[in-house]
């Protein structure tokens, strides 16, 4: 059972990856590459739905608000990394987009109702 809206992303022709928060608050993942996989758990304790982005073939980045109400990121490139805190104070499900190889922008509403923005370009800023 899913408890958030899904986030979908594609990193190659014929490939779709879908993420959502499960009933256990962990990140769930299913993908299509000619046929649908079964759901797998990628762990974590999410307090928002996920956002997903891809900046290159075989590369995925997933973002969500964690139990400490900061922004977390997990990436895939041949294997999944662990969860990494990016800090901040998101009060909403994040949104993520990539506009160039190696570049990701992540947006959320802050607890003060302003737009929060963090980005990756050879390192996370701010």
N, C-alpha and C positions, 0 to 999 in steps of 0.2 A: 504494500500500500504506500502511495506517495502522499506527502503532506505539503508539497509546494508545486508551483507551476514548473514545467520543465524548461530547461535551457538546451538548445541544440546548436551544433556547430559542425562544419565539414572541413577536413584538412586535405581531401583529395577527391578526385572524380569517383563517384560511386560509394563514397564513405560518409556516414552520418554518425555522430556521437551525441547522445542525449543524456542529460544529468538531471537529477531531482533529489530533494530531501526525502528520506524514507520515514516511516512511522517511528523508527528508533533514532531519528535525527541525524543519521549518518548519510553521507553522500552516496547516491546510487547511480550506476552507469550502465547503459546498454548501447550497443552500436550495430550499425548495418554496413556490411561490405559484401553484398550479394545475397545475404540472408541475415536475419536478426539474431543476435546473441541472446543469452539469458542475462538477467540483471546481475550485476556484481556490486558488492559494497566496497567503497573506497574509504570508509571510516570517517572520523571526525564527529564533532557535535555541533551541528549547524543550527542557527537560530534564524536563518533566512533561506530563501531559495538560492540556488546557485546561478552564476553567470559563467559563460564559457567563451573562449576565443582561441583562434589558431593563427600563428604568424608564419608557419611554414609546414610543408608536408611532413606528417608524422609528429607534429608538435601540437599539444593541447595545453591550455591553461584554464583552471577552474577557480572561481572565487566565491566566497560566502562569508557571512558574518558568523563568528564563533560564539561559544558560550560566554566568553568574557566581553562580548560585544565589540570586538575589533575585527578588522578585515583579514581573512586568511586566504592563502593561495596554495594550490597544488598543481604540478605540471607533469606532463608525460612527454618523453622523448626516448623511446625504446623501453622505458620502465617508468613507473610512477615515483615521484619524489614524495617525501613526507610533507605534512602541512607546515606552512611557514606563516607566521604572523606578520602582516604589513602595517599593523597599528591602526590608527584612526578611530573614529567613533561613528560607524555607519548605523543609521536608524532605518535602513531599507535594504531590500535585496539589491546587490550591486548590478551594474551593467558594464560589460566589457566589450572592447572592439580593438582590432588590430588594423593599422593602415599601412604597415610596411614590415618587412622581415625584421624580427628583433624588437618590434615596438608594440606595446599594449597600453591602452588607456582604460582605466577603471573609474567609474563614477558611482556615487551613491548620495543619498540625502543624509546630511549630518544630524546629530541630535538637536542642533539649533536651527534645523530646517533650511540650511544652506547646502549648496552643491559641494560635494567633496570630490576631489580629483587626484588620483595618483597614477603614475605611469612608469613603464619599464622601457629603458633605452640604455642598455649596458649596465643597468642598476636601477633600483627602485627610487623614485623621487616623488614627493618629499618623504 
